Amino acid sequence: MSEARINPEGPLKGRVALVTGASRGIGESIAARLAMEGTKVVVSARTAESGESRLPGTLHDTVERIKRAGGHAAFIKADLAQASERERLVEEAEATFGPIDILINNAAITYFIPVEEFPEKRFKLMMEVQVYAPFHLSQLVLPGMRARKQGWIVNISSPAGIHPQKPYRGGRGGTVYGMCKAALERFSTGLASEVYDDGIAVNVVSPGLVDTPGVAVHGLINEATKDRVQPIEFISEAVYQLASGDPKTLTGRVDYAEPLLKELGVKPSELV
């Protein structure tokens, strides 16, 4: 991995990014990676300060991590399950650093419950946060991107969006999660085709299994899966590549991080 540092004159100098779900884990690492290349980063989540979540990590921590390294970052606490909060988020983000050039839709809320037992309230919440929030946030930033004839949207998915393969084995209640990610991927490729002529790239990164607080709370890493765990730097690097590439050639893709980096001949950077 290359040395971790903030390059204020980097290839993303002057660009503004909005990263959701960035109080910890993948979102935090993506924010740090974008900031390393000169991006002004606005991070958002529901956990702004210590004590607001049972999981480690806060928006304050993410911003301080970037600022200590010499980067530019600010946080806006928001509940993406609420339309008014999404609208406020974009409005305040643009008031902070300017028009959004890069949108990273990473926020998620997940319940693993079999279909027969899945409560309607939780189903609607998952669809709202994981499907409609990326859709709505994209709607909010697209007019500005179209006006400037450039923009990058990267949506974070999961292998759960792939159809289960036979022989079937007892699942662990991931059907709704898979539905959300499948819908997100189809939205991404469809939007990519709609905005191609406007110089806007829309892509998906599917992380696989990464050791994050959210993964830990669901117990997804165990003896059977530990060999599949991927370093978080692979994910943040893949997102950076898709959030900085040529919209005419890198768009409409659904990529797993490691194969994408191999294709591009890129090694993941160490994070600040």
Protein Blocks (a to p, Z undefined) as FASTA:
>chain_A
ZZddddfkbmkgoiacddehilgcjllmmmmmmmmnopacddddfblbghiacbecifkl
mmmmmmmnopacddddddfkbmklmmmmmmmmmmmnopcfbdcdfbccdddddfklmcfk
lmmmmmmmmmmmmmmmmmmmmmmmmmnopacddddddfklpccdddddddehimmmmmmm
mmmmmmmmmmmmmmmmnopacddddebjaddfklmmnopacfklmmmpccfklmmmmmmm
mmmpcfklmghiacdfklmmmmnopacdddZZ
